[in-house]
Structures are given as C-alpha cells and as structure tokens.
C-alpha cells in the first residue's frame, strides 16, 4: 500500500485521531477484525505512555502543542504484523467463565487484563447480545482488536453458557499482555533507578546484612505482634466467618516479610487450612499467575519463591497440615516449581548482548487434578520464543513431580523437610479433613 498524505503528520508523528483512521485503513483486509478508536477509545490510554496494537507496544509522545501523538512507522509495523496472522475460526479456545476464574498476579501490573475485561463485560451486560449494544465511552476493543466479532457462545449441559475465541486471537491478546507487562516493568525499573539518586531523608524501612527489611522503631508496624502459630490447624471456611477475624488479623505483622502489617488471612485452597496472616504484597507474591483454571505463566517472581527466599516460602506453605503431611505443594505451586526448577536444564537459550538469555516465557498446564494423581499430567512449554517457536519442553506425571520436589526439599530446606511427612502429624487438628480415596490407585491420599 502506498503511503497517503495524512492530516496531522509532523516529524514522523501523527495525532491519535489520524492514527485511528490509519489503523483501520491498514488492517481492512486482515483476517483478525480490528476496531476503530484503537488509540482514543477505552481501554487505550495514551497518557500512560503507550498504546497496544495487536501484540506490539506503540509509544505515545506528547508534542510541544500538548497533543498526544504516535510514530506513524510504528502503526505501519503493527498493522503488518497483524495482517500476517492467519486465523481459523473453527480452532477455538474457551476463555470463560470458569468455576474458579483465572487470576493474574498483581505484581505484574498490566492495564490490558483481557480475560478479566471480557468476562466482566459479558457478565455485567448479560452476554454477547447485550454486549454488542455499545454504549458511548465503553470499551469495545482490546489492543485494537474487535473481539466481539469473533466471540462464540456455547451452551453446556443446556444451562451453562461458555465463551470461546479463535486460538489466533487468544495468542495475539496473550502476546499483547506480555508485551505490556514487559513495558510496564521496564518503565518501573527506570523510575526506581532515578529514585536511587534521590533517596528519602527519613526512610521507614532499612535492610539488614541478610537483605531482609527491618522496620524503623518509629514505624506503626513496630507495635504489631509477630505470628506464632496461633491459628495453625484451623479451617479458613470456619475462621473467616467468625466476627472480629479481620480486626484480629490486622494486629499481626506479616508472617513472611515480618515488616508490614497483615491484611489478609492466607490459606491453602486445596486443603482449606489457614496458613498465616500476610500483608497484601506477600499474598500477591505467592499467587499463581493463572491464564486459565489449569494453566499458569511462570513469571520472574518465582526466582524469589524458589531461589532467593526459598526457605521462608516453603516454611509458609507447609503451615498447611495437609501439604506438610504429604510433603508437597498445592498443584499450581508444584506445577510452577516443576517448570522453574525441575525443567530448568531443558529450557533453550538465545544469544544476548551479555551472553545468552532463557528463551521466551515458561508456561505450565495440567490435565486432571491432585485428587487423581495417577492420571494428572503436567506439561511445561515455552511461549513468546524469539524465533517464533512454541515448544513443549516436558510432560511430567504428577507423582514424579511430587517425588522430585521431596528430594529437592530435603536438599534445599532440610528443616522444613524434617517437619514434613505422614509420620509427623503433630500439627494436624483433632478433627482434620477427611481422607479421600484415590480411585485410580490402590492407596489413600490426604486431600
């Protein structure tokens, strides 16, 4: 397509209104439907310094006249990438609703959050029919893609409605969210680097020689009391309904970092037992980054969970009597550990300016559940490979993953391993949760 004369062009930049028109014009023949208002309609926000187009981040620039603009060349590149995508409308991926909906770790902030946006809109408006009735100012595109045109609704068991998108669109939106996450993290790193040159004159927290934060005596957290297993063995379902529980939780310091006031009562979702009171930051840190109900992305924060602060987190997870008795982790955490630690040597690398860097982003999914360990299978794969590959690295049976974890736990955190196992049930409550038979095997497992 030959370049046409665009109104509002200056020094290679075009206004957002002109960029909207250009985007629609360039992607008119794309297999993936695009939307007008990709730059000026929600959820696009030029003031954040970027706009998403397909899987590409386009930086926004504020000109001397106060207008927001974008580089025209970047719009052309994003359109060319989108036009190259081939979409099979019959190859669908379910995006919701799920009984236990996918959640995204808040430590990896991204304004896109496309799964939550789609689910929220469809639930709020009562389905695709009402969602199609666009209100002024309401979001209707994601990364410049008009997802409503390819959304498929199916009915399950005659009652439950489910929503599906073509796999190509799901991959595009995943790539957009990943690109935005990287962009936000890079921007935050630049801000933190700039802040180092101008430290606050009265810091509330300092770091000791071991790198752990300690609280200034004048800080409000100095009056908080440390947690000493006061809630061990109690079921979250019962404790959370007791009056005054939230007020009692706020009296403790976080049981992991010990530097911030606790705000939530962390518990094991598999066994239902309370672990300990945590601050919001630590609770978010350990939350699996679900893409779907049985699929998580293994982000860089797992370096802290399974490397730098491993002993502290393993001790915290084994505050659950069920996990401690079985010497394992909840399935999402065990899956992340399998991808991050057990399959580390299988992850390919690519040349980088300073040596080599790991390929893409790890993702791990599973079939079945911990309730049927003989048939549960973990699949570790790589997404966003620079060479365009999406490789499956390994398929690990649940029981093999659990056995590998037990060996690693003994080597990494011997004190935690020594307190675990079915012969060390001192921490179990008098009325613990029932033992459920593993119907695919001959033995019993505690769930």
C-alpha positions in Angstrom: 0.0 0.0 0.0 1.4 3.4 -1.0 1.7 6.0 1.7 -1.0 8.6 1.6 -0.9 12.1 2.9 -2.1 12.0 6.5 -3.5 15.1 8.2 -1.8 15.8 11.5 1.6 14.4 10.5 4.7 16.1 11.7 8.2 14.9 12.1 7.1 11.3 11.6 4.4 11.6 14.3 0.7 11.6 13.7 -2.1 12.6 16.1 -4.2 9.9 17.8 -7.3 10.7 15.6 -5.2 10.3 12.4 -3.6 7.1 13.8 -7.1 5.6 14.4 -8.0 6.2 10.8 -4.7 4.8 9.6 -5.0 1.7 11.7 -8.4 0.8 10.3 -7.3 1.5 6.7 -4.1 -0.6 7.0 -5.9 -3.6 8.6 -9.0 -3.5 6.4 -8.1 -6.9 4.8 -6.8 -8.6 8.0 -8.2 -12.0 9.0 -8.4 -10.7 12.6 -11.1 -8.0 12.8 -9.9 -4.7 14.1 -11.7 -1.7 15.6 -11.8 2.0 15.2 -10.8 4.1 18.2 -7.8 1.9 18.9 -5.9 5.0 20.2 -8.8 7.1 21.5 -11.3 4.7 23.0 -11.0 2.8 26.2 -9.1 0.7 27.2 -6.4 2.5 25.3 -4.8 5.3 27.4 -2.3 7.4 25.6 -1.3 9.2 28.8 0.3 6.0 30.2 3.0 6.5 27.5 2.0 3.6 25.3 -0.8 2.0 23.3 -1.3 -1.6 22.4 -1.8 -2.6 18.7 -2.1 -6.4 18.3 1.0 -7.8 20.0 3.0 -4.6 19.8 3.5 -1.8 22.2 3.5 1.6 20.5 4.9 4.5 22.5 3.0 7.7 22.7 4.6 11.2 22.6 3.3 14.5 23.8 4.2 17.2 21.3 5.0 20.8 22.2 1.4 21.8 21.4 0.2 19.5 24.2 -1.3 16.9 21.8 -0.6 13.2 22.1 0.9 11.6 19.0 2.4 8.3 17.9 5.1 7.4 15.4 3.5 6.6 12.1 6.1 4.0 11.2 5.1 2.0 14.4 1.5 1.9 13.3 2.6 0.5 9.9 4.7 -2.2 11.6 1.9 -3.2 14.0 -0.5 -3.4 11.1 1.9 -5.5 9.0 2.3 -8.0 11.9 -1.4 -8.3 12.4 -2.1 -8.7 8.7 0.3 -11.7 8.6 -1.7 -13.6 11.2 -3.8 -16.4 9.9 -7.0 -17.2 11.8 -9.0 -20.4 11.8 -12.5 -19.6 13.2 -13.1 -23.3 14.0 -10.0 -23.6 16.2 -11.5 -22.2 19.4 -10.2 -21.8 22.9 -12.5 -21.4 25.9 -12.0 -18.1 27.7 -14.7 -18.4 30.4 -16.5 -18.4 32.6 -14.6 -20.7 34.8 -15.8 -22.0 38.2 -12.5 -20.8 39.7 -11.7 -18.0 37.4 -8.2 -17.3 36.2 -6.4 -14.6 38.2 -3.5 -12.5 37.4 -0.7 -11.7 39.9 -0.9 -8.0 40.8 2.9 -7.8 40.9 2.8 -7.9 37.1 0.6 -5.0 36.5 -0.9 -4.5 33.1 -3.9 -2.4 32.2 -5.0 -4.8 29.5 -6.0 -7.8 31.6 -8.1 -9.0 28.6 -9.6 -12.1 30.2 -10.9 -10.1 33.2 -12.2 -7.4 30.9 -14.1 -9.8 28.6 -15.5 -11.8 31.5 -16.5 -8.6 33.3 -18.2 -7.1 30.3 -20.2 -10.2 29.3 -21.3 -10.9 32.9 -22.2 -7.3 33.5 -24.2 -6.9 30.3 -25.8 -10.4 30.3 -23.9 -11.9 27.3 -22.8 -11.1 23.8 -26.2 -9.8 22.7 -26.3 -7.0 25.2 -22.5 -6.5 25.0 -23.0 -5.8 21.3 -25.1 -2.8 22.2 -22.1 -0.5 22.6 -22.5 2.5 24.9 -20.7 5.7 24.4 -17.3 5.6 26.2 -17.5 1.9 27.0 -14.5 -0.3 25.9 -15.2 -2.5 22.9 -11.8 -3.3 21.6 -8.6 -4.9 23.1 -5.3 -4.0 21.6 -7.1 -2.6 18.6 -8.9 -6.0 18.0 -12.7 -6.2 17.9 -13.1 -9.4 19.9 -16.9 -9.3 19.8 -16.9 -10.1 16.0 -15.2 -13.5 16.7 -16.6 -14.3 20.1 -18.5 -17.6 20.1 -21.0 -18.6 22.8 -21.9 -22.2 23.5 -24.3 -23.8 26.0 -23.0 -26.5 28.2 -25.4 -29.1 29.8 -28.3 -27.0 28.5 -27.8 -24.3 31.1 -24.2 -23.0 31.5 -23.1 -20.6 28.8 -19.4 -20.6 27.8 -17.4 -18.1 25.7 -14.8 -19.0 23.1 -12.3 -17.1 20.9 -10.2 -18.3 18.0 -6.8 -19.6 19.1 -5.0 -17.0 16.9 -6.8 -14.1 18.7 -6.1 -15.6 22.2 -2.4 -15.8 21.2 -2.4 -12.2 20.0 -4.0 -11.0 23.2 -1.6 -13.1 25.3 1.3 -11.6 23.4 -0.1 -8.1 23.9 -0.5 -8.6 27.6 3.0 -10.0 27.8 4.5 -7.1 25.8 2.7 -4.6 28.0 3.9 -6.3 31.2 7.5 -6.1 29.9 7.0 -2.4 29.0 5.5 -1.6 32.4 8.3 -3.4 34.3 11.0 -1.6 32.2 9.3 1.8 33.0 9.2 0.9 36.7 12.8 -0.1 36.6 13.8 3.3 35.1 11.8 5.1 37.7 13.4 3.2 40.5 16.9 3.8 39.1 16.1 7.5 39.0 14.8 7.4 42.6 18.1 5.8 43.8 19.9 9.1 43.2 17.5 10.9 45.5 16.7 8.7 48.5 14.2 9.8 51.1 15.6 11.6 54.0 13.6 9.6 56.6 13.2 6.0 55.4 10.7 3.9 57.3 12.5 0.7 56.5 16.1 -0.3 56.1 17.8 -3.6 55.1 20.0 -5.7 57.4 23.1 -7.6 56.3 20.9 -10.5 55.1 18.9 -8.3 52.8 15.7 -8.6 54.9 13.8 -5.4 55.6 13.7 -4.2 59.2 11.2 -1.7 60.5 12.1 1.7 61.9 11.2 1.9 65.6 9.0 4.9 64.9 7.1 3.0 62.2 3.5 1.9 63.0 4.5 -1.7 62.4 6.7 -1.6 65.4 3.6 -2.2 67.6 2.5 -5.2 65.7 3.0 -8.6 67.3 4.7 -11.5 65.5 2.7 -14.5 64.4 3.4 -17.7 66.5 1.1 -20.4 65.0 -2.0 -19.1 66.9 -4.2 -20.2 64.0 -2.5 -23.4 63.0 -4.8 -26.2 62.0 -7.9 -24.1 61.8 -10.1 -24.2 58.7 -10.4 -21.0 56.8 -14.1 -21.6 56.0 -15.0 -21.6 59.7 -12.5 -18.9 60.8 -13.3 -16.4 58.2 -17.0 -16.3 59.3 -16.2 -15.5 62.9 -16.9 -11.9 63.9 -13.7 -9.8 64.5 -11.4 -12.1 62.5 -10.3 -9.2 60.2 -9.6 -7.0 63.2 -7.6 -9.8 64.8 -5.6 -10.4 61.6 -4.6 -6.7 61.5 -2.9 -6.9 64.9 -0.2 -9.2 63.5 2.8 -8.4 61.4 3.1 -10.3 58.1 4.3 -13.9 58.8 6.6 -13.9 55.8 8.3 -10.5 55.5 7.6 -9.5 59.2 7.9 -5.8 58.1 4.4 -4.8 57.1 1.0 -5.2 58.9 -1.0 -8.2 57.9 -4.1 -7.5 55.9 -5.3 -11.0 54.7 -5.5 -14.5 56.1 -3.7 -16.7 53.7 -5.0 -20.3 53.4 -4.4 -23.4 51.3 -7.0 -23.7 48.5 -6.5 -27.5 48.2 -6.9 -28.5 51.9 -8.7 -25.4 53.3 -6.4 -24.9 56.3 -5.2 -21.4 57.4 -1.5 -20.8 56.8 -0.8 -17.4 58.4 -1.7 -13.7 58.2 0.1 -11.9 55.4 0.5 -8.4 54.0 -1.1 -7.7 50.7 2.3 -7.7 49.0 3.4 -11.1 50.2 0.0 -12.6 49.5 0.2 -11.3 45.9 3.8 -12.5 45.5 2.8 -16.2 46.1 -0.4 -16.1 44.0 -0.1 -18.2 40.9 -0.4 -16.3 37.6 -3.3 -18.2 36.2 -4.0 -17.8 32.5 -6.8 -20.4 32.7 -8.0 -22.6 35.6 -5.4 -25.2 34.8 -2.7 -23.1 33.1 -0.2 -20.7 34.7 2.6 -18.5 33.4 5.8 -18.9 35.4 7.0 -15.4 35.8 10.3 -14.0 37.1 8.9 -13.6 40.6 9.3 -17.3 41.1 13.0 -16.5 41.4 12.1 -15.2 44.8 9.8 -18.0 45.7 12.1 -20.8 44.7 15.6 -19.3 44.9 16.3 -16.2 46.9 13.7 -16.6 49.7 13.0 -20.3 49.3 13.2 -21.4 52.9 10.8 -18.8 54.1 8.2 -19.6 51.5 8.5 -23.3 51.8 8.0 -22.9 55.6 5.0 -20.8 54.9 3.3 -23.2 52.5 3.9 -26.1 54.9 2.0 -24.3 57.6 -0.9 -26.1 56.0 -1.1 -29.5 57.7 -2.3 -31.2 54.5 0.7 -30.1 52.5 3.0 -30.8 55.3 1.7 -34.4 55.8 2.0 -35.1 52.1 5.4 -33.3 51.7 4.2 -31.5 48.7 2.8 -28.1 47.5 -0.6 -27.2 46.1 -0.9 -28.2 42.5 -0.4 -24.7 40.9 2.7 -24.2 43.0 4.0 -27.7 42.3 3.5 -27.1 38.6 5.4 -23.8 38.8 8.2 -25.5 40.7 8.4 -28.3 38.1 8.7 -25.8 35.3 11.1 -23.4 37.1 13.4 -25.8 38.9 13.0 -29.4 37.6 12.9 -28.5 33.9 15.4 -25.6 34.1 18.1 -27.6 32.1 15.6 -28.2 29.3 14.8 -24.6 28.7 16.5 -23.3 25.5 18.5 -20.1 25.4 19.2 -17.4 22.8 22.2 -15.2 22.2 22.0 -11.9 24.0 24.4 -8.8 24.4 25.7 -10.3 27.6 26.0 -14.0 26.9 22.7 -15.9 26.5 19.3 -15.5 27.9 16.5 -18.1 28.6 14.0 -18.5 25.7 10.6 -16.8 26.0 8.3 -17.3 29.0 7.6 -20.6 30.7 4.1 -21.8 30.9 2.8 -25.0 32.6 -0.6 -26.6 32.4 -2.1 -29.8 33.7 -4.8 -32.3 33.0 -6.7 -33.9 35.8 -6.0 -32.8 39.4 -4.2 -33.7 42.6 -7.3 -35.7 43.6 -6.4 -38.3 40.9 -2.6 -38.2 41.0 -2.2 -41.3 38.8 -3.9 -39.5 35.8 -2.6 -36.0 36.5 0.0 -34.8 33.9 2.0 -31.5 33.9 3.0 -30.0 30.6 5.8 -27.5 30.5 6.1 -25.3 27.4 7.8 -22.1 26.2 5.8 -19.1 24.9 7.0 -16.0 23.1 10.1 -17.6 21.7 12.1 -15.0 19.7 12.4 -17.5 16.8 8.6 -18.0 16.7 8.6 -21.4 18.3 6.2 -22.6 20.9 8.0 -25.7 22.3 6.8 -28.3 24.7 9.8 -29.0 27.0 8.5 -31.8 29.1 5.4 -33.8 30.3 5.8 -34.8 33.9 3.3 -37.1 35.8 2.1 -35.6 39.0 3.6 -38.3 41.2 7.0 -37.9 39.5 6.9 -34.1 40.1 5.9 -34.7 43.7 8.8 -37.1 44.3 11.3 -34.7 42.6 10.0 -32.0 44.9 10.5 -34.1 48.0 14.1 -34.8 47.1 14.8 -31.1 46.3 13.1 -30.0 49.5 15.4 -32.2 51.6 18.4 -30.6 49.9 17.2 -27.0 49.9 15.3 -26.6 53.2 16.2 -29.6 55.4 14.4 -28.1 58.4 11.1 -27.8 56.5 11.6 -31.4 55.1 12.3 -32.7 58.6 9.0 -31.4 59.9 7.0 -32.9 57.0 5.7 -36.4 56.2 2.8 -38.6 57.3 4.6 -39.7 60.4 4.8 -36.1 61.7 1.2 -35.1 62.2 1.5 -33.2 65.5 0.2 -30.1 63.8 -3.0 -31.7 62.5 -6.2 -30.6 64.3 -8.2 -33.1 66.3 -10.9 -33.1 63.6 -9.0 -32.8 60.4 -10.4 -33.0 56.9 -11.4 -36.5 55.7 -9.2 -38.8 53.8 -10.4 -39.3 50.2 -9.6 -42.4 48.3 -7.6 -42.1 45.1 -10.0 -44.0 42.8 -7.3 -44.5 40.2 -4.9 -46.2 42.5 -4.6 -48.6 45.4 -3.6 -46.2 48.2 -5.1 -43.3 50.0 -4.1 -39.7 49.9 -4.9 -36.8 52.2 -6.8 -34.1 50.4 
